[in-house]
Amino acid sequence: MFCRTVSRLTSLRTVAQRFASTKTLKESLQEVIPAKQEQLKRLKAEHSQVIVGDIKVENIVGGMRGLKSMLWEASVLDPNEACGIRFHGLSIPDCQQQLPAAPGGKEIIAESMLWLLLTGEVPTEAATRQLSRELAEKGDLPTYVERLVDGLSPSIHPMTQLGIGVAALNHDSVFQKAYETGIKKADYWKYTLEDCLALIARLPALAARIYRNVYKHGAAAPPVNKDLDLVGNYTALMGYGANKDLTEYLRLYISIHGDHEGGNASAHTAHLVGSTLADPYLAYSAALFALAGPLHGLANQEVLRWQLAMQKELGDNITHQNIKDYLWKTLKSGQVVPGYGHGVLRKSDPRFIALQEFCDSRPDLLKSPTIQLVKKTYEVAPGVLTEHGKTKNPWPNVDAASGCVLYHYGLTEFKYYTVIFGVSRALGALTQLVWARALGLPLERPKCAFLSKQLKLKFGI
Ligand SMILES: CC(C)(COP(=O)(O)OP(=O)(O)OC[C@H]1O[C@@H](n2cnc3c(N)ncnc32)[C@H](O)[C@@H]1OP(=O)(O)O)[C@@H](O)C(=O)NCCC(=O)NCCS
């Protein structure tokens, strides 16, 4: 019974059936926070000694996989469920059905996903538009950041530039300023939310400016359009506003890639740094540098690099056998097959499926040789990886498809792709930060096990 109570209390997940009214995001959040605070208070007071899992050596030496040690509910990964990921109880197809799209569009937009992540509610159309406007109104970059990124050498990786730009935005942190003047702990989340929304609002202009500086000789961007949604503005600022399909693709990609449980490397980094009460800009800047690693966010650039090299080597009319041989060549050279495998999922990544469905709905994408190669590789790679026998998950992750679609639409600078992921992951990582402050979660500080002492003595190794 104890366990049932705990799982009811810790399962802070609520199936998102409630629909938000036309309240602002902050008002809606304010309504749902007290109940969660009360749940946590009871959990701590009545059940803090309940055991929720064992810590095994494999958890300690295996990157903490499977170790339940974070409180997070906005998204849940289930390795064994076909839908793989749920956002407050909603699968990706549910989100595609229920979350408002842009005017004239069909795909989920970042604002409706952000609302769902933060409040657990499906926003109304009116609430979504109101949030789009609020973000667009905050979307211009301050001059000091424009000057800073304009001064960076174009040879500096775009992800490094993004991290620098985001860190510098902390010049405007309302949380930091309020903290210095002395604020109540109960109010931390309000200032944090303000910073998080301002950061999310400014990411498109910052990311687009980096794109133009690095790849378009610093060509001037149009101003932020107050009538556009976040991603509509992002593509317009990069210079791709006329490509409606690319904009729709990025709306979908940025929404479904926004959160992937709280323990993924980038979100967890934001959480860890945020737990020191660093402001959201510093916390998210740190997260971006975690995202820049090839086992995490850089994988989308690696997939395309690998795929183009395969295309170049194999030429036209690539057969399944050609791909099989190429996969073995990659594996035998000691490299991983980029875009395959996952730290948690054990089936095809539902985000990969959603992007495949997007491709299937557009004849031009179906004809693209790069997209065709993604599909053919999907038909062969799981078998090869299974035979290879190392990875726990031979199925594709989202990155197996994401960059190839961008490439088809003419966004061919694949070193830039992780920046787009960085715009997306802000939705989840910053939601987590707001909730950490609303729940008053403490400084994170795991205990270490020493191989030389505890483990050696216990197992005699
Ligand atoms: C995502 C990833 C980092 C997860 O790592 P993980 O949780 O350690 O995965 P596993 O537990 O399945 O790894 C077990 C072994 O299989 C290997 N493996 C995992 N995925 C592999 C792949 N795609 N190709 C070849 N080998 C792979 C691992 O390197 C590891 O080998 P080791 O024992 O020699 O260290 C890993 O699958 C990977 O490197 N994939 C390719 C990069 C990628 O697509 N990243 C994007 C993730 S969204």
The ligand as a Gaussian input file, in Angstrom:
#p B3LYP/6-31G(d) Opt

LIG

0 1
 C       22.861000       6.893000     -28.141000
 C       24.004000       6.133000     -27.536000
 C       25.073000       7.122000     -27.072000
 C       23.484000       5.372000     -26.302000
 O       24.594000       4.820000     -25.648000
 P       24.435000       3.647000     -24.595000
 O       23.286000       3.918000     -23.697000
 O       25.775000       3.428000     -23.974000
 O       24.025000       2.420000     -25.546000
 P       24.168000       0.871000     -25.265000
 O       24.023000       0.564000     -23.801000
 O       23.248000       0.198000     -26.203000
 O       25.707000       0.608000     -25.663000
 C       26.281000      -0.671000     -25.528000
 C       27.409000      -0.812000     -26.532000
 O       26.842000      -0.735000     -27.856000
 C       27.516000       0.246000     -28.588000
 N       26.576000       0.961000     -29.456000
 C       25.478000       1.633000     -29.094000
 N       24.909000       2.214000     -30.151000
 C       25.676000       1.886000     -31.205000
 C       25.638000       2.231000     -32.571000
 N       24.703000       3.040000     -33.067000
 N       26.599000       1.740000     -33.380000
 C       27.560000       0.932000     -32.881000
 N       27.661000       0.588000     -31.595000
 C       26.738000       1.080000     -30.765000
 C       28.032000       1.223000     -27.535000
 O       29.102000       2.023000     -28.048000
 C       28.463000       0.286000     -26.438000
 O       29.692000      -0.267000     -26.804000
 P       30.855000      -0.532000     -25.681000
 O       30.266000      -1.560000     -24.778000
 O       32.009000      -0.993000     -26.486000
 O       31.075000       0.783000     -24.983000
 C       24.591000       5.097000     -28.526000
 O       23.562000       4.247000     -28.968000
 C       25.288000       5.761000     -29.703000
 O       26.470000       6.077000     -29.621000
 N       24.545000       5.967000     -30.843000
 C       25.107000       6.634000     -31.975000
 C       25.126000       8.141000     -31.742000
 C       23.720000       8.712000     -31.749000
 O       22.931000       8.432000     -32.633000
 N       23.408000       9.568000     -30.757000
 C       22.121000      10.253000     -30.705000
 C       21.322000       9.795000     -29.545000
 S       19.691000      10.450000     -29.572000

